[in-house]
C-alpha cells in the first residue's frame, strides 16, 4: 500500500493507518515493522477485534475507513455474549465449530465508509459451507457487497498449508452490482521448499484480471447473481472457473503402429508461430494424419540440442533481446534522471516508484508485438527486476552514482582478475582433493588412478609397518644372523615413499587452504583501495552497465523457460509415440526366447514354463 502511494506520487506520511491484533507477540512485531518502515504514526492496538474493537470516533462509535486489508486467524471460536457493538454482525455464526471466519468479514464490512473497499484472506470453507455461512454469503451477494473472489495456491502463508482465497468487498456501487468476479489463480505460482510464492507475473495477472473485470478463459469470469442463486449461494470457485488442464490425448493407432498424430503436433501452435521452420525440420510426413520424427531427432536426448541450436529459436531470441536493448537505450535517460542534479545536490530525491510505473508501461508497449512472452510475463519480469534492485535505485536517487553501489565482485573482476583466477583455481583444486579424500574413506575404495591417496586406516597401518621394518633392519645390521638388513630397509623405503605420496596431497590441501585464506583476508582491503580510486563518472558507467546486464539476464531466464517448455512438449510426444506397442512386444518376445535358451543350457525343463505370447484386437483399433 505504501509503495502504491509512492508510485502515484503520494507519501506514507499522508496515510492514516490503524490496526488491531489480539496476540501480544504478533502485535509487537507489527509495531516494530511499522517503525522500521518509517511509519511511526500507525495506531496499532492490542485486543480481540471481535470482542472489543478499539478504534472509536469522537461520538464513541466505530471509526470508518476507506480501505481495510486483513489476514485474520482461520477457524476460530468466539463467545457471543462478550461482543461489543453487536450490530456489526447481521448474521451470527455458530459460537463453536471454529467458524468465526465470516464474523471477521462482517466486522470489516461494518467499519467501511459508504464508498470503502476491503480485501481479506479467508479459508476456502467459507465459500461453500451451509448453515449460517450460507446466509452470510447470501447477505453479501444480495446487498451487492461481494465484488470478487480470488483463489490462491496452497502453502502461501506460514503455518497454513491449505489453499486460501481473497474476498474483495466494495460498498461503492453495491446497489447496482449484479455480478461477482471469480478469479482462479491457484495453479500459477513458484514452488518453494518451505512455502510457495506468487511470482511477479502471477501478481500482475491477478491485478490485471481484477481491474479489467473481463472474462479470461480458465482464469477469470464475471458470474451473474442469478447463476450464484441457482447454485444456492455456493461460491466454490471451480464451479464457475475450472482451470483444470485438459486430459492428455492418446491415439491408440499411433501407439500400436507408430507415427505422431498431426492434430497433437498442430496443438503446439505457440511454439510453431514463434519458431518458424522448427516443426518442418523436426517432423516428416507419414500419410494424411500422421507424422514421424525427422532423422535429426534419432533419440529423445537429441530433442534438447535440436531445439536449442535451431536457427529460428536463436534468431527469435536474438530479435527479442535486440528489441529489449533498443528499449533500454531509449529509456536510459529516465534511469539517469534518478540521480540528484549536480547543481542542486540538496534537491528532493527523485521518485523510484514513479520511474517504475513509467518504465513498466513503456516496456510493455515496446514488447507488445512479440509473442514469446505473455504481457503478464513482460510486466512481471520487469517488476521483479526493479524489486531486486530497489535498494540500488533508491541509493542512486538519494546520493547519485557513488562507487559504493558497485558490488565487490565486479570491482575484483575489473581490478584484480589475476587474484580471482588464482582463488578460483585454488578452490577448484581443493574441491577435487576433498572429494578424493572423501572417496578414500568409503568402503571398497580402490585407487585406480594411482593418485596415492589413502584412508586413515591405511595410513595408520603403513606407519606401523614402517616402524616395524626400520626396527628389524637395525637389529639385522647388528646381528646378520637375524636376516638380511637390506631387504627390510628396502621394504621400509617403499612404505616411506607410499606415505610420502599421501603426505604430498595432505600438504597440498593445507597450502590451498592457506592460499584461499590469504586471498580472502586481503579481499576487503583490495576492494576498498580500488573503490577509492573510482571516479563518479567511472562508477556511473559501471553501474549502468550492471543495470543493463541484469535486465537482459532477467528476460533471458524467461526466454529459456519458454525454450524448455518447447523441448518438454516435443519430448512428451516422443515418450508417447516414438516406440510402438508392437516394438515393445517384439523386444519382450526376444527377451523371453533368450531367457528360455539360458534356462535350457542350465538344464531346466522349460516346456511348461513358456512366457505366454500377447494377443489382442489390434486390427479393431485401426
N, C-alpha and C positions, 0 to 999 in steps of 0.2 A: 504493500500500500504506500509506503514511504517512497519507494522507487518510482511508483506510478505518478505520485505527486511531482517528483523531481522531473520526470520525463515531460510532464505538462507545464513545467516552468514554476511549479509551486515549491513549498518547503514544508518539512515535517513540523516546523515551529508553528505553522498555521493550522495544524491538525490537533484537535482535542481528542485524546484517547482515553477510554475508560475500560476497565476490565474487572472481573471478579473470579476468584479461584478459592475452592474450599481447602485443598491440601496445602499445608504450610510450606513444604519443600518446593512444590511447583510455583507457588506464589512468590517465594523469594527468588527463584530462578528467573521468573518473569520480570520482577523488579530490576534485577541485575542486568538482564538483557536490554531493558529499556535504557538504562544508564549507559551501557556500553555502546549503544547506537545513538547516543546524544539526545534521547527523548526523555529528559528528566521530569517533564511536566505531566507524564502519563499518570492517571489516577487509577491505581490497581488496588482493590480491596480484597481482604481475606474473609470469606464467609460462604455459606451454602447458597448458591444462586436461587434454587427453587424455594428454599425455606425462608430466606431473608435477603432479598435483593437490597444492595447497599446504596445505589446511586439514585438519589431523590432530587426533585427540583425545589424551588422556593415554596411551593404550595404543599410540600410533603407528599407529592405524587411521584410515580416513577418517571425518571428522566427519559426523554425520547431522543432517538438517534437517527442520523441519516443513513448510516451503514452499520451492519452487525456481521462480524465474521467470527466463527467459533468452531472449536473441535471439542464438544462436551464429552464426558465419560460415557462409554457404551454400557447398556444393560445394567442400569442402577435401579435400586428401590428408593422409595421416598415415603414420608409419613404425611398424610393428608391434613391432619388436624394442626400441624405446625406451620402450614403455609400462610404467609402474609400476602396480601393483595391477591386473593384467590380469583378475582375477576380476570386474571391473566389467562385462565385456562377454561375455554369454552367446553372442552371435552376432557374429563378427568380419566387418566389412565389407571389401571389396577395398581394398588399400592405394593403388591407382591408380584413375583414372577419376573422381576428385573425388566420392567417395561416403561421406564421413565424417560426413554429417549424423546418421544414426542412432547413430553412436558417441557423439556428444554426448548424445543422448537416453538411451542406456543408462547413461552416466556419471551423469546427473542422477537417473535412476531408482534407481541403486545407492546414492546418498547420501541418499535419503529415509528417514525413520523409518517404522515399520510402519504408521502411520496418516497418513503425509505425502501431500502433493499437489503436483503440478508442472504448469506450463504453459510451453511453449516454441514459438517461431516456427520454422516449417520451410517449405522449398520444397515445391510440390505433388508433385514427383517421388518423394518418399519414400512416397507413398500408393499408387502403382500399379506401380513398377518391380519386376521379378522378381529372381531370384537370392537373394543374402544378405539384401537388403532385404525380400523377401517373408518369409523366415524370421524376421527381426526382428519384422515385423508379426504373424506367427503367434504368436511368443513373447509379445508384449504382450497379444494378444487371448485366447489360451488361458489365461494366468495372470490375466486379468481386470483388468490394469493400465490398459488404454486405456479411459478414461471418455468422452471426447468429442473430436471433430474439428471445428474451426470454420474454414470457408472465408472468406478475407478478400478485399477488392478488390485489384486490381493497383496498383502505383505508390504504395504507402502509405509505404514506407521509403526513406530516402535511399540512392542507389546501387544500388537493386534495384527495377527497374520491373516485374518479374514478380509475379504474384499469389502470395500466401503463405497459409499456414494455421497454426492453433494446435493443437498436440497437448496434450490435458489427460490426465495420468496420475494415478491415485488409488489408493494402496495400501489405503486404508480400505474395507473391504467387497469387496476384489478377488475373494476366493474365491467369493462369491455373484453376482458381476456376470456377466450373460449377454447384455447388450446394450451397444451403443455409440451414443452420441448424435451424430448428424451435423447440423451447422448450416451452411447455405449462405447466407452474408451477403455474397456478392461483388457483388451488384447495388445495395446500399444504401450510398451514400456521397455526399460532396460533391466534385465535380471541382475541382481546382486547377490553376494554371499549371505549377508545378514538380512538385507531387505531390498525390495525392488525400488526402482527410481523412474520417475517420469522424465523423459528426455526433453530438451528444449522444443523439438518439433512436436512432441506429444502435447505439451502445454499449449503451444501455439495453435495446434489443431483444435483443441478444446475451446480455446478463447475465440477462435475464428467461427467455429460452429455455433457457439452461443451468441456472439454478436450478430452474425449474419442471420441466424434463425431459419436457414433454409434446409431442406432435406438433403442429406448426404447418404447415398446407398450404404447399407450395412454399418452406419455410424451415427447418423442423427436424423430425427424425424419429429415434426410438429404434429402431435396427435390431438384430434378434436375431442372436446369434452364428452361428446356423445359416445365415442368409442370407449373411453375410460369408464363411463357409466355402465355401458353394456357389459364390461368386464367386472362389474360390481366393485369399482374403485380399486381394483388390483393394479398396482403400479410397478409390477415386476418388469424390469427394463427389457428383458429378452422377449416379452410378449409383443413389444412394439418395435424394437430394433434388434433383430437377430444378426449378430456378427459372426456366427459360426462359419468356418471355412467350408466351401463346397466339398462333397465327397471326392476322393481320388478316383478318377476314371480308370477303368481297366478294359481292354479289348481282348476277349477270350481268343479270337482267331490269331491275333498278334502274339499272344502268349504261347500258343501251340505251334504256329508255323513261322513266326518271325515277322519283322517289319515294325515300323513305328507309325501309328495312326496319324495321318495328316492333320486331322482335326485337333489332336493334342499338341502337335507342333505349332499349328496356327494360333492356338490359345496363348502362346507366349509372345503376344503382339508387342508388348512393351520393349522387349529386347530386340526384336526384328526391326522395329521402327527406329530405334536408337542406333543399332549397329547393322547398317545395310550390308548385304552380301554374307553375313555371318551364317544365316540359315542355309543359303545356297551352297556355301563351302563346307558346311557341317553335315549335310544330308544329301542323298541322291534318291532319285525317283525309283519306286517299286510298284508300278501299276498306278491305278487311278486314286486309290485311297490310302496307300501306304508309302513310307519312305524307309530307306536304310541309312545307317551311319556311313559317312564318307570314309574312304580309305585312310585319310589323315587322322581319323579317330579310330584307331585299331583297338584300343583298350580304354577302359574307364579312366585310367590315370592320365591319358592323353588329353582329356577334355579341358583341364585347367590350363595347360600350356597353350592349347589351341585357341581358347578364348582370349587369354592374356596377351598373346602375340598377334592376334588378328588385326589387320590394318584398320578395320572400321572401329574397333574398340580403342586402339591407340589414337586414331585421328579424332574421334568424337571427344575423348577425354582431353586431348590437347586443345581442341576447339573451345571446350568449356573453360579450361584454365586460361586460355588466351582472352576470352571474354571477361573472366574474373580479373585478370591482370589489367585489362583496359579500364574496368570499373575502378580498381584501386588507384590507378594513376589519375583518373578524372576526379576522384573524391578525396585524394590525398590532402588538398588544401583545407578540407574540413577537419581532418585529423590534426594537421599542423596548427590550425587556428585554436586548438585547445590550449596551447602554451600561452602564458601571460605575455602581454605586449611588452616588448623590450623597453619602450619609452615609459610605460606606466606599469611598473612591476607590482605596485600595490593595488592594482585594479581588481575588480571582483573576478574570482575564478570562473572559467567557462563551465557550462553545464554538460557533464558527461552523458547524462540521460537524454538530453535534447539531441546531442550528437548521435547517440544510439538510435533514437527514433527516426532521425533524418536518414541515416545510412541504411537502416533496416528497410525503409520504404524504397530507397534508391536501389539497393542490391536486388530486391525482389523484382523491380521493374527491369533492371539490366539483364536478369537471368530468366525472364518470363518466356522467352522464345524457346528455351531448351526443354527437353522432356526427360533428361536423365534423372533429375531430382524433382520431387513434388514441391509446390510452393511452400508447404509446411516444412519440408526439409531445408529449403533455401533459407527461410527465416529462422528456423531452429538452429541451423549451423552457425549463422551469424550471431544469434543471441547467445549461443554457447561460447563463441569466440570472445565476445565482449565481456561475458561473465567471468571468463578465465583471466582476462586482462584488466578487469575493472580497477584493481589497485594501481596498475601502471597508468591507466588513463587518468585516474584521479590525481596521481602524482604529477603527471605532465601538466594537468590543468592548474595545479597548485604552485608548482615550482619550475616548470619548464623541462628542458631536455638535459637533466642532470645525469652525469655518468654513473650515479648510484643506481640508475634503472637498468644498467647493463648487467645481465647475470654473470656470476663469477666464471662459469664455464665458457661463456663467449669471450671474456677477457683473456682467459688462459689459452683458449684456442687461437686467438689472434696474436697474442704477445709471446706466448711460451709454447708453441706447438711441439718443440722437441721434448719439453718436460712432460707434456701429456702423452706423447708417444712412448717415452720411457716408462711412465706409470702404467700405461695400457699393456705394454709388453711384460712388465713385472707382474701385473695382476693376472694376465693370461697364463704365464708360466707357473705362477703359484697355484692357480686353479688346477692346472694339469698335474702338478706334483701332489697336491692334496687328494685329487681323485685317485692317483696311483697308490698312495699310501693307504687310502680307504679300501681300495680293491685288495691290497695285500693282506688286510685283516679279515677278509672274507674266507669262508671255508672253501677247500679245493682250489685255492689260488695257485696258478702256475705262471711264472714269469716267462711267457712265450716270446716276448720281445727282447729278453735279455737286458732289462733295464738295470738290474742289480738291486732292486727294491726287495725288502724282506719284511715280514711282520715281526712283532715284538718277541714272539716265542722263538722264532728262528734266530733272531739276533742274540737272544739270551743263551740259546743252545750252543751257537757258534762261539760265543765268548767263553763258555765253559770248556768247550773242546780245545780252544786256543790255549787257554791257561793250562790244561792238562798236557797238550802236546809240547809246550815250552818246558814244562816241568820235567817230563820224561826225557826230552832232548838234553837237558842239563845233567840229569842222572846218568844218561848213556855216555856223555862226554867224560864223566868221572870214572865210570866203570863200563868199559866197552863190552863186557860180558852180558850186560842187560839189554843190548840191542844196538841197532845202527842209529847213531845220533843224527846223521844226515837225513835219514828218512823222516824222522819225527820233526826235524827242523823244516823240511820241505812241506810237510803237512801243515805246520804252523804258518808258514809263509803264504800258502794257498788260502787258508782260512782268514789270515790277516788281510789279504788282497780282496777277498769277498766282502769282509766287513768294511773295508775302506771304500769300496764302490757304493755301499749303502750309506756310509757316512758322508760321502760327497753330496748325495742327494739331500740328506738332512741339513748339511751346511748350506746348500743352495737355498733351501726353504728359509733358513734363518737370514740369509743375505737378502733374499727377495723381500721378506717382511721388514727388514731394516730399511731397504730402499724405499718401499711404499710409505713407511712411517716418516722417513726423511722428507720425501716429496710432500706428503700431506702436512707435515709440520710447518713447512715454509709456504704452503699454499696461500693462506690469508695474507701473509706478508707480501708475496709476489703480486697478488690481486690488488691490494691496497696501493702498492707502489705504482703499478701500471695505471690504476684508476685515476690517481692524482695527476698523471701526465696527459689525460684525455681532455681535450678542449670541448666546449659546449657544442660547437659545430660538428666535431668528430662524433660526439655522443649522439647528436641528433641523427646523423647518417646511420649509425649502427642501430639505434633504437627503431627507426622507421623501417629499416631492412628486416629487423626481427619481427616487427608487427606484420609486415608483408608476408614473411615466410610462414608465420603461424596461421595467418588467414588462408594461405594456399594449402597448408597441410591439413587444416580443418576440413576443407572441402574435398581434398584428396581422399580422406578417410571415408567420406560419403560415396565418392565415386568407386572406391574399391569395394565397398559394401554392395553397390549395385552390380558390379562385375561378379562378385562372389555369388550373388543371387542368380545371375545368369548361368554360372557354372553349375550351381546346385540344381537348377531346373533341368538342364541337359543331362546331368548325372542321374537325375531321377528317371528320366526316360530310358537311359541306358540300363539302370537297375531293373526296370520293369520288362524291357523288350529285347535287350541285346542277346540274351541267352534264352532259347526257346525251350518249351517243355519237352519236346522231342529230343533235343540235345542232352538235357538233364537225364532223361530216361535212358538214352543210349550210353551215357557215361556210367549210369548206375548199373546197367546190364553188363558192361565191360568189366566194371569192378567186381561184380558178382561172379563172373566167369573166372576172373583172375583169382579170387578167393577160393573158389572150388578147386582150381588147379593146385593151389598151395596145400589145401587140405588133403587132396589125393596123394600128393608127394609125401605127406607126413603119415599116410596110411589110414586115413579116416574114410569111412564109407559115407559118401555124400549123396547117395542115390535118393534118400528120403529127406535130405536137408537142403534142397534147392530153394533159392530165393524165388518167390512167385513173381511172374512177369506181369507188369502193369497192362491193363487193358481198359478201354472205355469207349465213349461215343464221340471221338474227336471229329468224325465226319459230320455229326449233327451240329457241331458248333460252327461249321462253315455255312 
